[in-house]
C-alpha cells in the first residue's frame, strides 16, 4: 500500500476517536491537558494494535468478523453515550474520563481498525509501519480535537454532556448505518 494511501486511511480511522474525544472534552471543560493526552493515547493504542489482531484474524476468519463489527461498535457507543446523558443530570458525578469509560470507547472506536487489519492480510502492506502510522495519526488528531473542544466549551457542562452523549450515540448509529447499507 502506498504511503499516501496509508496516511489517508489512518486519518479516516482516527475520525471516530477524534469525534468522541471532541465530545468528551466539549462536555468537560475542566479536563486537564494530561487527561486529554491519556484519552488520546488510549485511543491511539487501540487504533494501532487492532490491525495486528485483524491481520491474523483475516488470515483465518475474515468473513466472520465483518458480520458483527458494526453492531459491537454501535452497542459500545450507545452505552457510553447513554451514560453521558444520565450523568448530565448530576454535574458533580462525571466519569467521562474514567479508565473504564476510556477503555470501552477505545475498543468501540477501533473496531474499524480491526477490520482494516483483515484487509491488510489481503494486500501487500508493511503491517508494523501501518500500525505505527495509524497510532500516531490517531494520537495527533484526537488530541487536537479534544484540545480545541476544551477551548470552545463555554456553555453549561450539563447541556454539553447531554449533547455530547447524543453525539456519541449518533457516531454509533453512523457506524451501524454505514455498514448496513453496504
Secondary structure, DSSP 8 states (H G I E B T S, - for coil): --HHHHHHHHHHHHHHHHHHHHHHHHT-TT--HHHHHHHHHHHHHHHHHHHHHHHHHHHHHHHHHTTTHHHHHHHHHHHHHHHHHHHTT-TT---TT-HHHHHHHHHHHHHHHHHHHHHHTTS---HHHHHHHHHHHHHHHHHHHHHHHHHH--S-HHHHHHHHHHHHHHHHHHHHHHHHT-
